[in-house]
């Protein structure tokens, strides 16, 4: 069928082919119902079994689940004080403190982490991650025998022995939300320790530490944005907070052997610090150390003299450290020798594209499926496919177990995934040279890609600098990036980076996400100053009663030379139903109708492109040239995160690419958004952002005499679309004023395909082209393939079809009604004349359009 349609695309462009073309288009629609396997689904939500109570499980998986690094993490000092167990490279290791030598304890294909000792020092208990399930396993150190303790289909975390060694306590979502549990080691009977409350009020509970006697349990409690360390009495079921804060993402703790002191990792404005307090009088604490590398995973030595922890150095490789309970200098404990317990070799990988070394995204696994990691550099786990990845600049050396190793690489959206298996030779160097094949070179054709919304540091275990963006951007073939500064309620992050920029190879500028949760988040890019306040409205502790519209921030961006728009606006597939009107950000309709919004983030990992595009199309039908943008909204400092640029926008600036030309092209709609496919779209020779010049009758394009002679009927125009995709896709759709007027079959292979067709010109409005397909694996990381061009306008930019405009106004009035109801309910008795007046102006304008 694909070959049939390819022939049709050529034939239909010939004179006099309109009737034949209509036949083939009808055939395409018929076959689309039979052969299209793709049914678009909601955006990415979770990799691991869903836990109740989370709108976006990305934060649960990013903050609470174990991480992976080439260096030592999760230190666990032995009871005898002679060694320390830790996780590194995805396995457990035991390091002798005197010699500094470490030997590998586990060797499975899973990723092992967070070891804890039994009281007698004979066993370890730990987490095993197989990529989609977290299990609790114990290890006998003498025999090497492993025992599976907990393997239910739920998130299971933080195992720790009870003081008598009879139980292992842990956190689990077996009953829905994450509660504290324990498993009896003699019978493997599991029982829930903390009772489940009402779902809406049920907090996440994890990291149990059982005090002697078993009646008291310390744990981390996280509820909405309020985090605390609690002391729970299993008899009375009462919980007492020792300390509290907002969004303490990397919070962790350890209890001294005599149960007197709590050492804990806690946030401050610039990062994380290690502090100690008295459990009996927790209102005062003492600083042990703080660092931008973030002291994580604290663990007391058995004699109570030291607090061990791990910390990432500048190269994003963790190191093992300790500090005296009395404070003082931090001591780094470096591994002298790594004893793998098997033969290893060195694997050298080079990557080339068009005869030149090429930066790539890379994943490497050994014959057991275990990831092979670089010695330095951030490592990530992407949730869509469960793959561990990192970046290479074109040359990289890896240490791997001897035997078969599989290497996978991509260069942005421009190359299909290249997979090669090579045998690593023991105690030798094995080299593999990979040559990638490019589907299309966007930059050579004047198109440049950008991610307008992601975060460099946002509560993750890494602490990145702007320079750390360069290699990932090169590996993703990403030309422009706007990392957004954001807030964590009471912490306004990375203000020291404001003004940092890179103008070439690639372009990087910092923007700002103004997170007025209640009204909707807005992203500001290109502005030369920060907007204040960063937060306001119901739900915040400060500025909760501010009568402030989001348009203030959007106007600020414009006045300072930038652009502003709504980010991740629509989570569902259809925002225009009785059940979903309220999903549209409260402030969006009023701001958009009154011309305050420059951009709408059509492409984003955490919302739905089809649903967001429906909202975008409706605004376009009012004649408002709202520009399409895209941002991945990834958090680069997370271990569990997608790639920067996983959803992106391509623009075609006039002349040389620079920040000014990029922003101008973005605002003018010379663009397309994508999660994989790349598009070139023309309508009567006009590209996105431009307008077809119509004759005074409005029924045919300029130059129509020659076109009519060539077989284009009066009142119709020709369109052409080149689709360049590293993955197969299912369909091409042509939209006119928000309605699909033509559907053609996609391609079952990677490559470039040309599509052509005719469309009847309406009185006014616009036309776009869209490509859809299922998730086909790398290079994509979104839940489905999506790409759509910005509009080509009929007659002039901002033209309208009266019928489409009236229908759009009616739809948006219904959304505005729901938004205003939520606005009034949210502010309660607080007077908000500014907000209500703003909404009233939008209502008047929509009612005028609806009545025209």
WODAGI-V566301 format. One record per residue. N is the residue number from 0. PHI is phi in radians with two decimals (none if undefined). PSI is psi in radians with two decimals (999 if undefined). D_FIRST is the distance of its C-alpha to the first C-alpha in whole Angstrom. Layout:
n=<N N>
phi=<PHI PHI>
psi=<PSI PSI>
d_first=<D_FIRST D_FIRST>
This chain:
n=<0 1 2 3 4 5 6 7 8 9 10 11 12 13 14 15 16 17 18 19 20 21 22 23 24 25 26 27 28 29 30 31 32 33 34 35 36 37 38 39 40 41 42 43 44 45 46 47 48 49 50 51 52 53 54 55 56 57 58 59 60 61 62 63 64 65 66 67 68 69 70 71 72 73 74 75 76 77 78 79 80 81 82 83 84 85 86 87 88 89 90 91 92 93 94 95 96 97 98 99 100 101 102 103 104 105 106 107 108 109 110 111 112 113 114 115 116 117 118 119 120 121 122 123 124 125 126 127 128 129 130 131 132 133 134 135 136 137 138 139 140 141 142 143 144 145 146 147 148 149 150 151 152 153 154 155 156 157 158 159 160 161 162 163 164 165 166 167 168 169 170 171 172 173 174 175 176 177 178 179 180 181 182 183 184 185 186 187 188 189 190 191 192 193 194 195 196 197 198 199 200 201 202 203 204 205 206 207 208 209 210 211 212 213 214 215 216 217 218 219 220 221 222 223 224 225 226 227 228 229 230 231 232 233 234 235 236 237 238 239 240 241 242 243 244 245 246 247 248 249 250 251 252 253 254 255 256 257 258 259 260 261 262 263 264 265 266 267 268 269 270 271 272 273 274 275 276 277 278 279 280 281 282 283 284 285 286 287 288 289 290 291 292 293 294 295 296 297 298 299 300 301 302 303 304 305 306 307 308 309 310 311 312 313 314 315 316 317 318 319 320 321 322 323 324 325 326 327 328 329 330 331 332 333 334 335 336 337 338 339 340 341 342 343 344 345 346 347 348 349 350 351 352 353 354 355 356 357 358 359 360 361 362 363 364 365 366 367 368 369 370 371 372 373 374 375 376 377 378 379 380 381 382 383 384 385 386 387 388 389 390 391 392 393 394 395 396 397 398 399 400 401 402 403 404 405 406 407 408 409 410 411 412 413 414 415 416 417 418 419 420 421 422 423 424 425 426 427 428 429 430 431 432 433 434 435 436 437 438 439 440 441 442 443 444 445 446 447 448 449 450 451 452 453 454 455 456 457 458 459 460 461 462 463 464 465 466 467 468 469 470 471 472 473 474 475 476 477 478 479 480 481 482 483 484 485 486 487 488 489 490 491 492 493 494 495 496 497 498 499 500 501 502 503 504 505 506 507 508 509 510 511 512 513 514 515 516 517 518 519 520 521 522 523 524 525 526 527 528 529 530 531 532 533 534 535 536 537 538 539 540 541 542 543 544 545 546 547 548 549 550 551 552 553 554 555 556 557 558 559 560 561 562 563 564 565 566 567 568 569 570 571 572 573 574 575 576 577 578 579 580 581 582 583 584 585 586 587 588 589 590 591 592 593 594 595 596 597 598 599 600 601 602 603 604 605 606 607 608 609 610 611 612 613 614 615 616 617 618 619 620 621 622 623 624 625 626 627 628 629 630 631 632 633 634 635 636 637 638 639 640 641 642 643 644 645 646 647 648 649 650 651 652 653 654 655 656 657 658 659 660 661 662 663 664 665 666 667 668 669 670 671 672 673 674 675 676 677 678 679 680 681 682 683 684 685 686 687 688 689 690 691 692 693 694 695 696 697 698 699 700 701 702 703 704 705 706 707 708 709 710 711 712 713 714 715 716 717 718 719 720 721 722 723 724 725 726 727 728 729 730 731 732 733 734 735 736 737 738 739 740 741 742 743 744 745 746 747 748 749 750 751 752 753 754 755 756 757 758 759 760 761 762 763 764 765 766 767 768 769 770 771 772 773 774 775 776 777 778 779 780 781 782 783 784 785 786 787 788 789 790 791 792 793 794 795 796 797 798 799 800 801 802 803 804 805 806 807 808 809 810 811 812 813 814 815 816 817 818 819 820 821 822 823 824 825 826 827 828 829 830 831 832 833 834 835 836 837 838 839 840 841 842 843 844 845 846 847 848 849 850 851>
phi=<none -1.09 -1.13 -1.04 -1.21 -1.05 -1.12 -1.07 -1.09 -1.30 -1.10 -1.20 -1.48 -1.51 -1.01 1.23 -1.76 -1.09 -1.11 -1.10 -1.11 -1.07 -1.08 -1.16 -1.15 -1.09 -1.10 -1.12 -1.12 -1.06 -1.22 -1.12 -1.29 -1.72 -1.80 -1.35 -1.44 -1.54 -2.08 -1.02 -2.16 -1.11 -1.16 -0.96 -2.21 -2.77 -1.64 -1.71 -0.86 -1.16 -1.78 -1.26 1.66 -2.17 -1.18 -2.20 -1.22 -0.96 -1.30 -1.04 -1.20 -1.30 -1.61 -1.76 -1.39 -1.08 -2.02 -2.28 -2.66 -1.26 -1.63 -1.23 -2.40 0.98 -1.16 -2.40 -1.11 -1.27 -1.05 -1.47 1.36 -1.67 -2.59 -2.44 -1.55 -2.76 -1.85 -2.79 1.03 1.61 -2.25 -1.61 -2.34 -2.22 -1.86 -1.31 -1.20 -1.31 -1.56 1.39 -1.49 -2.13 -2.05 -1.33 -1.78 -2.16 -2.61 -1.34 -1.35 -1.37 -1.84 -1.79 -2.78 0.89 -1.25 -2.44 -1.49 -1.30 -1.00 -1.52 1.31 -1.69 -2.37 -2.08 -2.11 -2.74 -1.74 -2.04 -1.94 -1.69 1.79 -2.53 -2.59 -1.95 -2.04 -1.85 -2.28 -1.97 -2.29 -1.47 -1.22 -1.35 -1.58 1.38 -1.31 -1.83 -2.35 -1.41 -1.63 -2.39 -2.47 -1.30 -1.33 -2.86 -1.22 -2.20 -2.41 0.99 -1.21 -2.69 -1.23 -1.26 -1.01 -1.55 1.29 -1.53 -2.25 -2.02 -1.52 -2.83 -1.90 -2.66 -1.74 -1.01 -1.68 2.16 -1.46 -1.41 -2.10 -1.53 -2.29 -2.57 -2.17 -1.36 -1.27 -1.38 -2.04 1.09 -1.32 -1.76 -2.53 -1.41 -1.60 -1.71 -1.28 -1.42 -1.77 -1.00 -0.98 -1.17 -1.88 -1.50 -1.49 -1.35 -2.19 -2.69 1.04 -1.23 -2.21 -1.57 -1.47 -0.96 1.74 1.43 -1.57 -2.08 -2.34 -1.45 -2.75 -1.54 -2.06 -2.31 -2.38 0.97 -1.89 -1.70 -2.01 -2.70 -1.88 -2.08 -1.95 -1.86 -1.73 -1.22 -1.43 -1.51 1.06 -1.69 -2.12 -2.02 -1.31 -1.61 -2.79 -2.45 -2.88 -1.79 0.83 -1.52 -1.01 -1.73 -1.03 -2.70 -2.77 -2.60 -1.85 -1.15 -0.97 -1.54 1.12 -1.54 -2.12 -2.04 -1.74 -2.58 -1.62 -2.53 -1.40 -2.34 -1.02 -1.72 2.83 -2.27 -2.40 -1.87 -2.21 -2.34 -2.42 -1.50 -1.09 -1.23 -2.32 -1.40 -1.35 -2.28 -2.29 -2.12 -1.35 -1.61 -2.84 -2.47 -2.88 -1.20 -1.33 1.28 -1.22 -2.14 0.91 -1.20 -2.66 -1.24 -1.23 -1.15 -1.54 1.35 -1.48 -2.21 -2.03 -1.51 -2.81 -2.03 -2.64 -1.46 -1.48 -1.04 -1.45 1.04 -2.02 -1.38 -2.23 -1.60 -2.43 -2.64 -2.50 -1.11 -1.05 -1.53 1.62 1.92 -1.29 -1.49 -1.81 -1.66 -1.87 -1.57 -1.32 -1.40 -2.39 -1.85 -1.70 -1.33 1.29 -2.77 -1.25 -2.23 -2.55 -1.78 -1.94 -1.81 -2.09 -1.96 -2.23 -2.32 -2.48 0.95 1.39 -2.19 -0.98 -2.25 -1.21 -2.49 -1.51 -2.36 -2.32 -2.33 -2.31 -1.48 -1.15 -1.54 1.50 -1.43 -1.16 -1.80 -1.98 -1.29 -1.18 -2.28 1.78 -1.15 -2.01 -2.29 -2.11 -1.64 -1.32 -1.17 -2.07 1.22 -1.87 -1.49 -2.44 -2.70 -2.14 -2.23 -1.49 2.14 -2.56 -2.64 -2.01 -2.23 -1.70 -2.47 -1.05 -1.06 2.24 -1.15 -2.32 -1.85 -1.96 -2.21 -2.43 -2.47 -2.11 1.04 -1.47 -1.58 -2.30 -1.12 -1.12 -1.84 -2.11 -2.51 -1.82 -2.31 -1.65 -1.39 -1.54 -1.12 0.94 -2.54 -1.83 -1.99 -2.02 -2.29 -1.91 -1.90 -1.99 -1.51 -1.89 -1.59 -1.27 -2.86 -1.74 -1.07 -1.12 -1.11 -1.82 1.53 -1.86 -2.21 -1.71 -2.62 -2.01 -1.64 -2.80 -2.74 -2.26 -1.28 -2.28 -2.61 1.59 -1.53 -1.33 -1.48 -2.25 -1.70 -1.94 -0.98 -1.09 -1.23 -1.42 -1.11 -1.13 -1.00 -1.13 -1.14 -1.14 -1.68 0.89 -1.85 -1.63 -2.36 -2.45 -2.10 -1.13 -1.77 -1.23 -2.45 -2.06 -2.05 1.07 -1.87 -2.19 -1.78 -1.40 1.07 -1.07 -1.18 -1.59 -1.07 1.72 -1.18 -2.68 -2.37 -1.79 -2.69 0.93 -1.63 -1.63 -2.32 -2.41 -1.51 -2.02 -2.45 -1.78 -1.60 -1.80 -1.38 -0.88 -1.15 -1.53 2.11 -1.37 -2.19 -1.92 -2.00 -2.26 1.43 -1.32 -1.66 -2.59 -1.41 -1.53 -2.21 -1.37 -1.41 -2.44 -2.97 1.71 -0.91 1.85 -1.69 -1.43 -2.08 1.11 -1.12 -1.79 -1.06 -1.54 -2.28 -1.63 -1.06 -1.03 -1.05 -1.19 -1.15 -1.14 -1.05 -1.08 -1.07 -1.13 -1.78 1.55 -2.07 -2.25 -2.37 -2.90 -1.46 -1.86 0.56 -1.45 -2.26 -1.49 -1.78 -1.39 -2.41 -1.43 -2.00 -2.18 -0.97 -1.39 -2.02 -0.92 -1.30 -1.38 -1.24 -0.87 -0.96 -1.50 -1.14 -1.05 -1.04 -1.15 -1.18 -1.10 -1.54 1.33 -1.52 -1.78 -1.51 -2.32 -2.24 -1.42 -1.21 -1.76 -2.78 -1.11 -1.72 -2.28 -1.86 -1.14 -1.12 -1.16 -1.16 -1.12 -1.07 -1.17 -1.04 -1.00 -1.15 -1.20 -1.02 -1.16 -1.42 1.52 -1.65 -1.36 -1.20 -1.45 -1.42 -2.23 -2.72 -2.69 -1.24 1.02 -1.43 -1.86 -1.13 -1.55 -1.43 -1.33 -1.62 -2.77 -1.37 -1.45 -1.03 1.41 -1.06 -2.16 -2.63 -2.10 -1.87 -2.18 -2.10 -1.32 -1.45 1.35 -1.19 -1.35 -2.62 -1.06 -1.14 -1.19 -1.12 -1.10 -1.13 -1.14 -1.10 -1.11 -1.42 1.33 -1.47 -2.81 -2.57 -1.85 -2.78 -1.99 2.98 -1.18 -2.05 -2.20 -2.21 -2.21 -2.37 -2.27 0.88 1.45 -1.73 -1.84 -0.89 1.62 -1.81 -2.20 -1.33 -1.42 -1.68 -1.27 -0.97 -1.28 1.30 -1.90 -2.58 -1.34 -1.00 1.37 -1.26 -1.05 -1.21 -1.21 -1.13 -1.08 -1.46 1.88 -1.57 -1.18 -1.05 1.52 -2.09 -2.31 -1.64 -2.27 -2.42 -2.39 -1.75 -1.91 -2.01 -2.46 -1.41 -2.32 -1.09 -2.50 -1.70 -2.65 -2.08 -2.14 -1.92 -1.85 -2.17 0.91 1.52 -1.92 -1.29 -1.88 -2.76 -2.29 -2.23 -1.24 -1.47 -2.15 -1.61 -2.31 -1.24 2.44 -2.01 -2.34 -1.80 -2.11 -2.41 -3.09 -2.13 -2.49 -1.35 -1.47 -1.38 -1.05 -2.90 2.02 -2.75 -2.49 -2.34 -2.11 -2.26 -2.08 -2.26 -2.95 -1.35 -1.12 -1.96 1.64 -1.08 -1.42 -1.25 -2.28 -1.50 -1.34 -2.73 -1.36 -2.62 -2.62 -2.57 -1.40 -1.25 -1.32 -1.68 -1.65 -1.69 1.52 -2.77 -1.09 1.61 -1.23 -2.40 -1.73 -0.97 -1.14 -1.10 -1.14 -1.12 -1.11 -1.13 -1.09 -1.12 -1.07 -1.23 -1.09 -1.17 -1.15 -1.12 -1.02 -1.14 -1.08 -1.20 -1.08 -1.15 -1.06 -1.14 -1.16 -1.17 -1.47 1.02 -1.45 -1.26 -1.12 -2.37 -1.09 -1.13 -1.11 -1.13 -1.12 -1.09 -1.13 -1.16 -1.07 -1.13 -1.10 -1.04 -1.12 -1.14 -1.14 -1.10 -1.16 -1.12 -1.61 -1.22>
psi=<-0.66 -0.73 -0.67 -0.78 -0.62 -0.72 -0.68 -0.67 -0.63 -0.80 -0.70 -0.28 -0.10 2.75 2.49 0.36 0.24 -0.80 -0.78 -0.65 -0.76 -0.64 -0.82 -0.63 -0.70 -0.70 -0.69 -0.75 -0.71 -0.84 -0.43 -0.55 -0.32 -0.73 -0.23 1.95 -0.20 2.17 1.94 2.45 3.06 2.86 3.00 2.37 -0.85 2.59 -0.70 2.89 2.35 2.38 2.49 2.60 0.22 2.13 -0.76 1.83 -0.13 -0.62 -0.69 -0.87 -0.58 -0.63 -0.69 -0.48 2.77 2.75 2.98 2.40 2.76 -0.50 3.11 2.35 2.99 0.96 2.49 1.69 2.45 2.70 -0.54 -0.08 0.11 -0.28 3.00 2.25 2.59 2.97 2.51 2.47 0.25 0.15 2.97 2.51 2.75 2.07 2.23 2.15 -0.48 -0.83 -0.42 0.11 2.44 2.37 2.53 2.35 -0.53 2.79 0.41 3.04 -0.26 3.05 2.08 2.45 3.01 1.01 2.59 2.49 2.59 2.71 -0.57 -0.01 0.23 -0.32 2.71 2.58 2.51 3.06 2.38 2.20 2.03 0.19 -0.34 0.00 2.45 2.12 2.80 2.20 2.54 2.67 2.18 2.06 -0.49 -0.84 -0.37 0.09 2.37 2.60 2.17 2.01 -0.76 2.18 0.57 2.69 1.36 2.85 2.18 2.25 2.79 0.96 2.51 2.39 2.56 2.77 -0.51 -0.03 0.15 -0.42 2.75 2.08 2.62 3.04 2.46 2.60 0.43 -0.61 0.16 -1.46 2.84 1.98 3.03 2.37 3.01 2.66 2.31 2.25 -0.41 -0.61 -0.24 0.38 2.28 2.50 2.53 2.31 -0.83 2.32 2.59 2.33 -2.94 2.44 -0.77 -0.39 0.11 2.06 2.85 2.33 2.28 3.11 0.98 2.40 2.00 2.24 2.80 2.34 -0.45 0.01 -0.28 2.36 2.16 2.49 2.82 2.30 2.26 2.09 2.05 -2.03 0.08 2.10 2.56 2.85 2.17 2.65 2.01 2.31 2.00 -0.33 -0.92 -0.25 0.48 2.49 2.27 2.13 2.37 -0.62 2.77 2.71 3.13 2.31 0.99 1.26 -0.78 0.35 2.42 2.98 2.84 2.50 2.38 2.65 -0.53 0.09 0.32 -0.60 2.52 2.07 2.34 2.62 2.24 2.60 2.65 3.12 -0.55 -0.08 -2.35 2.68 2.80 2.14 2.87 2.46 2.86 2.22 -0.60 -0.57 1.35 0.07 -0.16 2.40 2.86 2.37 2.21 -0.90 2.72 2.70 2.66 -0.34 -0.22 1.76 2.02 2.85 1.03 2.62 2.16 2.50 2.77 -0.43 -0.03 0.12 -0.49 2.65 2.00 2.64 2.96 2.68 2.41 2.31 -3.10 -0.52 0.26 0.58 2.29 2.64 2.67 2.28 2.88 2.76 2.55 2.55 -0.35 -0.04 -2.93 -2.75 2.56 2.31 2.26 2.25 1.70 2.51 2.21 -0.88 2.50 1.97 1.80 -0.29 0.18 2.90 2.49 2.90 3.02 2.27 2.09 2.17 2.16 2.53 2.34 2.59 2.17 0.68 0.10 2.59 2.42 2.31 2.48 2.77 2.34 2.50 2.33 2.28 2.59 -3.06 -0.33 -0.03 0.13 2.40 2.48 2.25 2.66 2.76 -0.63 2.82 2.63 2.44 2.45 2.72 2.06 2.33 -0.39 -0.72 -0.05 0.56 2.44 2.27 2.83 -3.06 2.59 2.53 0.13 -0.25 2.25 2.55 2.32 2.55 2.24 2.69 2.50 2.45 -3.01 2.38 2.35 2.22 2.29 2.31 2.60 2.75 1.57 -2.59 -0.03 -0.18 2.46 2.74 2.29 2.13 2.27 2.40 2.31 2.59 2.05 2.22 2.45 2.34 0.59 2.99 2.20 2.29 2.44 2.28 2.07 2.25 1.99 2.61 2.22 2.28 -0.75 2.44 1.76 -0.82 -0.65 -0.36 0.26 0.09 2.33 2.41 2.65 2.58 1.95 0.09 1.75 3.09 2.34 -0.92 2.15 0.87 0.16 3.11 -0.37 2.80 1.76 2.74 2.82 -0.59 -0.39 -0.15 -0.37 -0.90 -0.78 -0.71 -0.72 -0.72 -0.49 0.14 0.78 2.18 -0.54 2.44 2.37 1.45 2.33 2.29 2.48 3.06 2.68 1.24 -1.37 0.13 2.12 1.83 2.57 0.50 -0.43 -0.30 -0.15 2.26 -0.29 2.39 2.80 2.22 -0.07 2.54 1.02 -3.04 2.22 2.22 2.51 2.39 -2.86 2.35 2.01 1.95 1.17 1.53 -0.77 -0.74 -0.38 2.52 2.47 2.54 2.33 2.18 2.54 -0.05 2.56 0.04 2.80 2.49 2.43 2.49 2.81 -0.37 2.58 2.99 2.95 2.39 -0.34 2.67 -0.52 2.55 0.39 -0.51 0.21 2.21 1.31 2.34 2.63 -0.45 -0.41 -0.78 -0.70 -0.71 -0.65 -0.75 -0.79 -0.78 -0.45 0.35 0.23 -2.89 2.63 2.58 3.02 2.35 2.69 1.12 -0.55 2.08 -0.50 -3.13 -0.54 1.92 0.02 0.88 2.85 -0.63 -0.34 -0.06 -0.67 -0.10 -0.36 2.35 2.39 -0.70 -0.14 -0.93 -0.83 -0.79 -0.74 -0.78 -0.60 0.17 0.37 -0.27 2.20 -0.67 2.62 2.29 1.54 -0.73 2.11 2.48 -0.56 0.03 -3.11 2.17 -0.75 -0.75 -0.74 -0.68 -0.58 -0.71 -0.76 -0.85 -0.67 -0.68 -0.70 -0.62 -0.29 -0.05 0.22 1.99 1.13 2.15 2.42 2.36 3.08 2.55 2.43 -0.50 0.57 2.71 1.84 -0.39 0.05 2.63 -0.77 1.70 2.71 3.13 2.55 2.43 0.16 -0.56 2.35 2.95 2.44 2.38 2.73 1.56 2.83 2.11 -2.63 2.53 2.17 3.12 -0.76 -0.79 -0.58 -0.87 -0.65 -0.80 -0.66 -0.82 -0.63 -0.07 0.43 1.27 2.95 2.66 2.68 2.61 0.28 -1.14 2.63 2.42 2.51 2.08 2.32 2.50 1.95 0.72 -0.05 2.49 2.95 2.43 -0.25 3.04 2.46 2.20 2.03 2.71 2.89 -0.46 -0.35 0.19 -0.21 2.72 2.76 2.47 0.36 -0.35 -0.84 -0.63 -0.67 -0.68 -0.51 0.04 0.07 2.09 2.77 2.33 0.09 2.75 2.75 2.57 2.67 2.45 2.16 2.15 2.15 2.02 2.36 -0.08 2.67 2.71 2.88 -0.67 2.74 2.27 2.44 2.17 2.37 2.06 0.71 -0.07 2.43 2.09 -0.21 2.44 2.30 2.74 2.59 -2.71 2.44 0.03 2.78 2.68 -2.81 2.38 2.42 2.31 2.52 2.86 -3.10 2.62 2.47 2.38 2.13 -3.09 -0.68 -3.13 -2.42 2.95 2.41 2.88 2.43 2.51 2.34 2.60 2.96 2.93 2.11 0.23 -2.91 2.57 -0.12 2.63 0.09 2.97 -0.30 2.79 2.34 2.36 2.43 2.42 2.75 2.88 2.56 2.26 2.69 2.10 -1.09 2.73 2.21 0.16 2.82 2.69 2.14 -0.71 -0.81 -0.65 -0.75 -0.75 -0.69 -0.74 -0.70 -0.74 -0.83 -0.50 -0.67 -0.67 -0.72 -0.66 -0.86 -0.72 -0.72 -0.63 -0.78 -0.65 -0.87 -0.73 -0.68 -0.71 -0.27 -2.18 -0.03 2.18 2.31 1.05 -0.58 -0.86 -0.82 -0.65 -0.69 -0.78 -0.65 -0.68 -0.73 -0.69 -0.77 -0.78 -0.76 -0.69 -0.62 -0.78 -0.72 -0.46 -0.17 999>
d_first=<0 4 5 5 6 9 10 10 12 15 15 16 19 21 24 23 20 20 19 16 15 16 14 11 12 13 10 9 12 11 8 10 13 11 9 11 14 16 19 21 25 28 29 31 34 35 35 38 39 39 43 44 46 43 41 40 40 39 43 44 42 43 47 48 46 47 46 46 47 49 52 54 54 55 58 60 64 65 68 71 70 69 65 62 59 56 52 51 47 46 49 53 56 59 62 65 67 70 68 64 62 59 58 55 55 51 48 45 42 42 44 48 50 53 55 59 62 63 67 68 66 65 61 58 56 53 49 46 43 40 37 37 40 44 46 50 51 55 56 59 61 63 61 57 56 53 53 51 52 50 46 45 42 43 44 48 50 53 55 59 61 64 68 69 66 65 62 59 58 55 52 49 47 47 49 46 48 49 53 56 56 57 57 60 60 62 60 56 57 55 57 56 59 59 58 55 56 54 50 51 54 53 53 51 54 54 56 59 62 65 68 71 72 68 69 68 64 63 60 57 56 54 53 51 52 56 56 60 61 63 65 65 67 66 69 69 65 67 65 67 65 67 65 62 60 56 53 55 51 53 56 57 61 63 66 70 71 74 72 74 71 67 66 63 60 60 58 60 59 58 57 58 62 63 66 69 70 73 71 75 75 71 72 73 71 71 69 68 66 63 61 57 56 56 59 56 57 61 62 66 68 70 73 72 73 70 66 63 60 57 56 54 55 54 51 50 51 53 57 59 62 65 68 72 72 75 72 73 71 67 67 64 63 61 60 62 60 57 57 53 55 52 52 50 49 47 44 43 40 39 36 35 33 33 36 38 39 36 37 35 34 35 35 37 37 40 39 40 37 40 40 42 43 45 49 48 46 44 42 40 38 34 34 30 30 33 34 37 36 39 39 40 41 40 42 43 45 45 47 45 46 46 43 39 38 35 34 31 31 29 30 29 26 26 25 23 25 27 29 31 34 37 41 44 47 50 53 51 48 45 42 39 37 34 32 29 26 26 22 24 28 28 32 32 30 33 31 33 32 35 36 38 39 40 43 45 48 47 49 48 49 49 51 49 50 48 48 46 43 43 41 39 38 37 35 33 33 34 37 38 40 42 43 45 49 49 51 52 54 58 56 55 53 53 55 57 53 53 53 52 49 48 47 45 43 41 43 44 46 47 46 48 46 49 48 50 48 49 48 45 44 44 43 46 45 47 50 53 55 54 54 57 57 53 54 55 55 55 54 56 59 61 60 58 60 59 58 56 52 49 50 53 51 48 51 52 49 49 53 53 50 47 44 44 41 40 39 37 37 35 34 32 29 31 34 35 36 39 39 37 39 42 39 39 42 45 46 43 43 46 46 42 44 47 45 46 43 41 38 36 35 31 30 32 32 34 33 29 27 26 29 31 29 29 33 33 31 34 36 34 35 38 38 39 37 37 35 33 34 33 35 34 38 38 42 42 45 44 43 40 38 34 34 36 33 30 30 31 31 30 33 33 37 39 41 41 40 43 44 45 42 40 41 41 37 37 39 37 34 33 30 27 28 25 25 23 21 22 22 23 23 25 26 28 29 30 29 29 33 34 34 33 36 36 38 41 39 37 34 33 33 35 35 33 35 33 29 30 31 28 26 26 27 31 30 27 26 23 22 20 19 19 17 19 19 20 18 14 14 12 12 14 17 19 23 26 29 27 25 21 20 17 14 11 8 10 10 10 13 16 17 17 14 15 14 16 17 21 23 26 29 31 35 34 33 30 26 24 21 20 17 17 16 18 21 20 23 25 26 25 28 27 26 22 21 22 22 23 25 29 29 29 32 33 36 38 37 38 37 37 35 38 36 34 37 39 37 37 40 41 38 40 43 42 42 45 47 46 46 50 51 50 52 55 55 54 57 59 63 62 62 59 60 58 55 55 56 53 51 53 52 48 49 51 48 45 47 48 44 44 46 45>
